[in-house]
Amino acid sequence: MDPAVTPIDYYPDTPSFRDALRDEVTDFTPRYSMPLTEPELYSLIQQKRQASRDFRDSTIKWDERRQRNRDYWRGKMYSQDTGMPDEAYYSSYIDPVIYENSETRFTLASQRMPDIIVTSHDDNNLAVESAGVVEGFLKKKVNNKVTQRMLKNGLRQHELNFVAAIKCVWNPALASGNGDFSYYLVNPSRLILDPYAVYPDDGYTADNMEFVGEVLEEPVEMVYAKFPKKADELKQMIDLSTLNGLGRPSKLKYEEWWLRYYKNGQTYEGTCWLYQTIVLGQSRNPYYDWDGYKIYKPKLDTNGAYKTTSTLESEMKFSNYFEIPRKPYIFLTYQNLGESPYDDTTPLEQAIPTQRLINRTGRQIVEISQNAVPKKVFGNLITKEDARRVSNDPDESIWLDAPDVSKAMTWIQAEPPSPELYNLLQYAEQRMNGIFNTHGATKGSDAATDESGVAKQIQREGDLTTSDDLVDIVVERVVFEMAGWAMQMSKMFYDEPHFLRLTGADGTVMARELTKKDFRDGLEVDVKANSVDAATNRADALNMASRKAIDPLTMLEDMDKPNAKERVRRWIAFMNGANDGYQTYMKEIGVELEATSNPQPPFTPGGEGTENSQQAQKYIQQMTQGTIIAPPAKFDQTYVAAFVQFIRSGQFGSLPQEIKKNFRDFVQQLSQNFQNFQVNTPGSAFTQGPVVGTPQMAGVPPAQPGV
């Protein structure tokens, strides 16, 4: 290592933190509750902003360190790299190994998106199907190429700035005006963070932060529309700025703050917006359901029958996936000692001294090589005019009228760069690869051509181990938090149907309209990182197939080909075409077309999978909570009797009108399904089915006006 390079070269002062063992007051700003008066809120924000700024500027030297990281990533060199005192000096030799290795690291970590898995607490068919639909929804909204690019950019931001954050927001303009959530990567320079907060071990959230501020920039007219009560006051302040010779602005920067506040012994989360001295607005956390809604619970007697009563028990439910209100920020962190929300260092910062060594050594080699060209020396036996005409042309001949030619012209040989310089440069590059875990085999470089294939594979596996750790610690956790925010936003704001269309791996297409009721309680989201990337999976599958180590179906599944079973069936029929004149292949295609054009009827009574009164009671419980249930394909008369009994009970009359209508629609659809058949299918589970030809199930009273 170059002895001239010291830590003082890449940030002036070592970051200093509070004494963790000393008892002291750590926050002198007052605890607060909302609503506050505007002067109180403005004063509080000023104190929080100053505390964050002092920490960044004085304690961790954030601006200086991140600027140096960004300069070296861009390829800008400093005078310290050359040993020259002039700060304006830039070396003519540039080998941006930091850029190459860091970008390789980001690519390796972001190319393998984790799998999102949704499970349900219940094991009935409806709950499992609902979990599958929500899982498909999350994969489309979260596990996509947009998120992959955002994660790669986020890893880069974190490496350069020691912090990075993804924010989830609700945008009313999306989904044809119905609104939808979206994510964006926050500019780190616009974040105002609680300086001594730490990330919880269960996720990279802001749960432990007393406050998070962000500087927003939006068109002026949009700010007026978002805060109509403060529009006039805001216009007056802007008009005053125009009187000072400033033009009328088209965009405006203002601050959004997410605060934790306390009231009556309870902890709440609030948000507010400020422009200079104007408090534009303040409210409780808008991304959490504070009010809730009422659900009804049917009551059964000891015999399992519904009680005849005029009242129903009820309880309050809340449209929340999160157990507590959260600030909508997801942070990326990797090398953090638990003393602040900013990571203590990054591999890029650690690599700066080595990059400087590479710059100095490479510059010395270049300059020595340039000076190593032999110099021509002329004596007094040749005139100056003749000496000027001597060139470096190898075909040129020189005639000298002198007994000793060496006295008229000779060469002074220069020393080439020493082998020690080349060895030092190679060592520095190896150390740089070690810091980032991006050796030649991982980057696809042919620098180490003398290494055996086994050695290259071992080296690559070692690099991928570190990359896998970055995926497990950072990428997987961030995707998990993004999926959680997707659930929270959907449960809160999907009042209107949102269309979902998915194509499965087997070629099937699923089209659904989702509302907040589809994101039912009891669904749990988990994220699992892929152990290998897709390209490696495909290569391994083709390699094993060439050695006949796997069957065609497994090969297609490992290659992530859509509709793998259908492909194998067609392939087998095609390969057998020489024996039967391709009749089987043609029949296979015909069967598929016939099955597509003649779907099975929706209702087939009797047989395996017939639902009975137990399933009916589960559905009744869910429908009283407002869930819309699709009628089953098979059911027996005990299933129908359970619905008839509940509707005849007094409990049905106390339900809200909307839920009553759902029950009537459900029962009428049961009758319609059964009426699709002229006679009962032999072997049906019905001994006495619904009355054919009536608009409602037997024994179910028609809807009364106003009921």
N, C-alpha and C positions, 0 to 999 in steps of 0.2 A: 504494500500500500504506500502511496506517495506520502512521505512524512510532512510535506508542506500543506496537506489537506487536513483540516481539523473541523470538528462540528461547528466552530464559530464561523466557518466559511459559508455554511448554507442556512443558518439562521442565527441572528446576532446574540440572542440571550436564550439560555436553556429555560423552557417553560417551568414555572414554579406554581405549586398548588398549595392549598391550605394544609395546615398541620392536622392530620386526621385524628390525633389523640388529644388535642387540646379542647377543653370546654369553652365555647364562645357562642355569641349570637351570630348566626350566619346570614340572616335576612332581616334587614332593618325596615323593609317596606311593610305597611300594615296589611293585615288580612282584610278581605273585602267581601261584600255581598252586593248582589244586584237587586233592584236597580240602584246605581249610585248617581249622585248629582254629577253633571257634566264636568264641573271643575275638579271634583274628587277623582273621577275616572281619568281625566287628563293628567292630573298630578301623579296618579299611580302608574300610568303607562310611561310617563317620563322617567320615573325611577327605575322601572323594569328595563326600559330601553338602555338607560345609562349603565346599569349593572351588566347587561349583556355586552355592551360595547367595551366597557373597561376590561372585561375578561378576555375578549378577543384581541384587543390592542395591546394590553399590558402583560397579561398572564401567559398566553400561549403564542403571542406574536403571529396571529392567524394570517393577516394580510400579507406580511412579508414572506412567510413560509409558503403559502399557497401560490403567490406570484412567482416565486422561484421554481416551484414544481411545474407550473404552467409554462414558464420560459424554457425549461429543459425539455419538457415534452414536445414543445414546438420546434426545438432545435436551436434556440438562441443560446449563444455561448457568452461567458463572462470573462473579464480580464484575469480572474483567478485561475481560469483554465490554462492560461498561457504563461503565467508568472510575470506578466507585464503590469506595471502600476496604473496604466491609463485605463479607466473604466470603459472608455469608448472603443477599446481595441477588441476586435473579433478575429478569432483564428480562421485562417483560410481552410483549415482541415476540420471537417465536421463529420462525425460518425454517430448519428443519433440512435445508439443502441437502446437507450431508455424508451424511446418511442416504439421501436420494433418489439421489444420484449413485453412492454406493458400492453400493447394492442393484442399481442398473441395471448396474453393472460386473460384479457377481457373476452376475447373470442371463445376461448376454451370454456370459460365459466358460463357464458350466456347461450351457447349453442344447444344445450340440453335442458329443455324446459321440464320441470317436474310434472308428475301426474296429479290431477285433482280427483279425490275420491270422496263421495258423499254417501253416508250410511244413515239409516233410520233406526230409531229405538224400537219401533214395531216391526214385526216380521210378516205382516199380512201383505197380500199382493198389491193392494192399493198404496201402502206406504213404500214398498220396494219400488213400485213403478214411479211414484212421485220423486223418490231419491234419484232414480235414473234420469228423470227429466231435468231436475235441478243440476245434476252433475254435468249433463250435456250443456245446459245453460252457462255454467261457470267455465267450462272448457272453451266455449265460444267467446265469452266476454273477457276472460282473464288469460287463459292459456293460448295465446295467439301470437302472430308475428309482431304485432304492435307492441305487446308487452315485452317480447324478446328484445326488440330494439331499445325499448325504454330501459330495460335492465342493463343492457350493455352500456348505454349512455350513463346510467346511474353508477355503474361500477367505475367508469372513467371519472365522473364527477367526484366520487368518493376518494379515488386514488389521488386526485389533484388537490382537492379542497378539504380533505379529512372528514367530510360529512356530505351526505346526499339524502334527499327525501322525495318520495312520491306522494302526491296528494290525491285524494278521492273527493270529487265534488259532484253535486247534483246540478244538471243543466236543464232548465225548463224548456229550452228551445229544441232539444233533441226529440227523437221518436215522433216526428210529425206534430210537435207541440204537446205531446203527453209527458215529455220530460224523461230523462234517463241519466244515469251516472257515467262518469268518465274519470280517467286518471291523467295526470301530467307530472312531469319531472320538474321540481321546484328549482329555481336558480338559487344556489347556496348563498350568494351575496345578498339575497333579499330575505333571508331567514334571520329572525331574532329569537335566540334560544335561551332557555333557562340555563345559566352557565354551569351550575353544579348538579344538575339532574343527571341521573344515570338510566340506562335502558333496562327494563325488566328482563329477566332471563327467559320468560316465556314468549317474548316477541320484541320486535324492534318498533315499539309504539311510543307515544308521548304520554303514557299513563303516569309516569313519575314526574312529569314536568308541570310546574305551576303555571307556565305560560309558554305559548309559541306565537310569535308575530311573523307576519309576512307582508312585504311591500307588493301591492297589486298595481297594475297599470292597465287602465281601460279607457275607452272613449268617453269624453265628458258627458255626452248625452246619455250614455248607458249608466253612468254614475248618478245622474239626475233621476233616471227612471228607477234605479234600485233604492234610492233614498229620497222619496218625494217630499217628506216632511222637512228635509234640510236643503232642498234644492234652491230655494230663494236665498238662504244664507250663504250657500256655496257660491251661487252666482255673484252675490255682492262681493265676496272675497276675490273672486276671479276678476271682476270688473276693476277692483282696486289695483290689481297687479297690472292691468292694461294701462292704467293712468301713469304708472311708473316707466312707461316706454316699452313694456313687454307686449308681444302680440297675444291675441286671444288663442288659448291652447286648444288643441284638438284631442289630446289625451291627458289623463290625470293619474298621478301616482298617489295612492293612499294606503293606509295600513289596516290590515285585518288581524285582530288579536283573538286568540282562544285562551280563556282564563279559567282557572279553578277558583271557585268562591264558596263561601261558607255562610249558612243561614239557619238559625234555629237548631244548631247542632248537626245539621246535615251538610253534606258536601255536594256541590253542584258544579256543572260545567257551563260556562257562558261564553259568548262571543260578542265583540264590538268592533266598530270601524271608525277610524279617525282620519281626518285630513287637516294637517297642521294643528290648529287649536279647536277645530270643530269636531264634536262627537257626532258622527253621522247616524249611528244607531247602536243599540245594545239589546241582547236577548239571551235566553237560555240556548244551550247547544241545539241548533236546528236539526241535527242529524241523530236525534234520540227521541223516542216517543215517551213524553212525560205524562200524557193524559190517559192513554189506554182506552180500552173498550170493554163492554160487558158481554160475557158468554153465559149460556144457560146449561144446566146440568140435569138431565132427566133422572127421575127417582124410580127405583124398582123395589117391589116388596120382597118378602122372604122367598116367594115362589118364583121369582124372576119375572113377574108381570109388572107392567107399568101402573103406578098408583093413580087412582082417580082423584085428582086434586086440581085446584084452580091456580096454583102457584108453582113456580119452578125456582130451584136454587140457582144462584148466579155468582160469578166471581169476575174480577177484573183481570184482563190480559193486556199485554203491551206488545206492540209490533217492533220488537227489538231482537236482534240476533246476539248483540253484545250484552253482557251482564251489567256493564257500567257504561256511562257515556264516555266517548273517546274523542280526542282531537283527530281530525282526518289526515294525519301524516303517518307515513310508513318510512322509517329511516333505514339506511344501509350502514352497517357498522361491522368491523372485522377485528381490528387490533386496538381494542379499547381497554384501558386499565380500570374502568369504572369510576372515574373522577369527574367526567364531564361528557356532554353529548358529542364532543369532537374526538375523533380517534387520535391517539397519542402519536402515531406515526403511520406511514404506509411504505410498502416496498419501494415505491418511486422515490420517496424522500431518502430512504436508506441507500439508494443506488446513486445518488448525486455525487458523493466523493469518488466512487468508482468511475462514473462517467467523466469526471474531471481528469482522472488518471488516464483514461483512454484518450481524451482530447490532447493532453500534454504529450503523451508518448507518441501518438499518431502525428502530431505536429512536428515533433523532433525528427521523426523518421522522414517525413516529407521534406523538411527544410534541409536536412543533411543530404538526402538523395539529390535535391536540386543543386546543392553546392558540390556534389561529388563529380561533376562533369570536369574532365581534364582541361587545364588552362594552357593555351598556346603562349609561348614566350619567344620573342625575337631578339637577336643581337644586332650589333652595328654593321654586320656584313650584309644586311638587307635594309632597304629604305622603308620609311614609314608608309609611303604610298603602296609599295609592293605588299607590305604586311597587312594593310587594310583589305587588299584584294584576295587574301587567303580565306577560303570558306571552309565549311564542314562537309562539303560534297565528297563522298567516298571515292568517286571516280576522278577527282581532281588530281593533277600531277604538278609538282613544284620543281623548277630547275634553279639550282643555286651554284654560282661560280665561286666555290670556296673549297679549300682542301679538307676542312672539317665542318661538315654540315651541321653538327650539333651546336657549333658556335653561332650559327645564323638563326636556327630555329629549334626549339625543343618543347616538351610537354611537362607540366607539373601535375602529377597524379594526386587526386583527393581521396580521402578515406570514406568508404560507404558506411551506412548505418551498422552499428555493431549487432551481433546476434542477441546480445542481452536486451536490446530495445525491442526486438521482435518477440522475444520470450515474455517480456514484461507486458507487452500489448496483448498477447494471447492469454496470459494469466488474468489480466483485468477483464477481458471479455468473458472468460470462463466464470469469474466471480460474479459478473453481471448476470449471466445465465442462471447461476445458482441462487441469486437473490430473488429473481422472478420465477424460478423453476420453469424455464423455457429454454432447454438445451437444443442443440442443432437437430436432433431427431424429432423433437416435438414441433419445431418451426418448419420442418421440411428442408433444412439447410444441408448442403453437401460439404460443409466445412470439415466434418469428421469422417472423411471417406475411408480412413485407415481403420476405423472401428468395425468390429464384426457385427453381423445382424443381431446376434444375441445381446451384445453390449448396448446397441442402439435401442433395442426393445426394453431392456432393463432401465435404461435412462429415461425413455419415454414413459414407462409405467410409473417411475418415481415422480416425474413432472405431473402426470395426471392424478396422482394421489393428492398432491397439493391443490390441484384444480378441483377435484371432487370435494375437498374440504371447504373450499370457497363456495361451491354450489350448496353443500349441506348446511353451512352456517349462515350464508347470506341469501342466495337466490331462493332456496326452498322456503325460508322463513318469510321473505318478502312476498312471494306468491301466495303463501298461506294467509298473510294479512290482507292482501288484495282480494282474495276470495271471501274472507270474512266481511270486508266492506261491501262487496257485491251483495252478500246476503242481507246485511243491515239496510242498505239502500233499497233493495227490492221489497223487503218486508215493510218498510216505512212508506214508500212513495209509489209503488206499483198499483195505484188505484184503478187506472185504466189498463186494458189488455195490451201487452207487449208481445209482438209476434216473434216466434223462435222457429227457425228452420235448420235442421241438422241432417247431415248425411253420415250414416254409420259406416263402420269398417266393412260390413257385409253388403254395402250398397243400398240399404234401406234408408228411406227418407222419413224423418219425423218432423211434423209441422204442428206446433202448439201455440196457443195464446196463453200467456202467463200473467197472472195478477198476484197481488200480495198474498192471497189465500193459498197459492201453490207453494209458498215458502213456509210450510207449516212448522210448528214447534216439534222438536225431536229430531231434526235433521242435523247431522254433524259433518263438518268439512275437515278433511285431512289432506295433506300434501306429501307426496313421496317422490324423491328425486330419482331419476333414471340413473342406473349404474353405468351405462355406456351410451354413446351418442347414436343417432339413427344411422349415420354412415357406417359406423363400425358394425352395427347390427346387420345391415344389408350385406356388407362384405363377408361377415362370418357365415351368414345364411347361404350365400352363393358358394363359398368355399366348402362348406359341409355338404351341400347338394352335389357339387362336382365329385365328391368322394362317396356319394350315396350314403351319407351318414344320417340324413334326415329325409322325411317324406315330402312330397310337393306341397301339401297343405301347411306343414310347419314352416317350410321355406317362405311361402307367401305371407304367412302371419308374421314371421320375423322381419320380413321386408316391409311390413305395414302396408301391404296392398289391399285395396278395398274389395269386398265381396270375395274373399278367398275361397270359400267352399264352392260357390258357383263357378269360379274359374277352374278349380280342380275337376269338378264334374264335367264341364265342357271339354277340358283337356283330355280326360280319359275317353270320352265319347269320340273325340276327334282322332286320337291315336288308334282307336279300334275301328276307324272308318274303312281301312283296307280290307277288313274281314267281312263287313256287312254292307259295304257300299255306302257308308256314311248314313245309314238309316237311323242308327241310334243317335248320332249327332243331330240329325234333322229333327228327330222326335224330341230330343232334349230341348231344342230351341222352341219347338211347337208347344211342349208342355209349359214352358215358361210363359209364352205369350197367352196361352189359354188361361193359365192361373192368374195372369195379370188382368185379363179382360172379364173374367167371371169370378169375382170375389165371393167368399162364403158369406151366407146371411149372418147378421150380427147376433142371432139368438138361436141356440141349440139346446133345448131342455134335456135334462137327464144326463146320466153318465158321470165320468170322473170330473172333479172340480166343481160340482154343484154346490152353491152357497146356501147356508141354512140360517136359522134364527140367530146363531152366535155372531155370524158376520153382519147380520142386519142390525143388531144392537150396537156394534162398533160404528157402523155407518150412521146410525141415528145419533150417536154421541157426537160424531164429527159434524153432521149436518146442523145440529142445534147450535154449533159454534160458528156457523156461516160458511162452512166448507161445501162446495158444490161437488157432488159425487155422481159419477157416471153409472147407470144401471149395469149390473153384472150380465155376463153372457149366459150363465146357467144359475137357476135358483129353484128351490122347492117351495111347497105351500107354507112351511113354517117360516120361511123368509118373508113371504107376503103377509102372513098373519102377524108377525112382529110389527111391521109398519102399520097395518090396520089397527092393531091394538093401541099403538102410541097415538095415532091420529084421533082415535075415539076418546082418548083420555083427556082430562081437563088440562094437562100440561101443554098439549099442543096449542090450545087457545091463548095461552099467555106468551107465546113467542111473537117476536116482531113480524110485521107483515112481509118483509123481504124473505125471511127464513121460511115462513108458511108457504110462500109461493114456490120456493125451492123444493119443499116436500111434495107439493101438488104436482109440480113438473116431473119430479122423479117417479112418483107412483104412476102417473099417466104414461110415462115412457116405458115402464115395466109392462103395462097393459098393451101398449103399442107393439112392443117386441114380441109378446106372445101372440098377438093377433096376426102377425106375419105368417103364421102357420094355420092352415085350414083345419088340421086335426093334430092332436098331440102325437109326437114321435113315439113309436113303440119302445117300451122300456124306459119311458120318461120318469123322472123323479116325482112328477105330479100324479097324485091320485085323483085330485079334483082341482083343475087349474082355474085361471081367471075366466070370467065370463066373456066369451067371444062376442063381439058386436056391441059392447058397451064402451063408453068413453073413459070409464074408470074401473079400477079393480073392484072385485066383488066385495061388498060391504063397506067401501070407502065412500063417505058422503061427498057429494059435489061441493065445490066452493060456493060459499054463501056471499052475497054482496057485502062488501066491507070487511070481510074476514081474510 
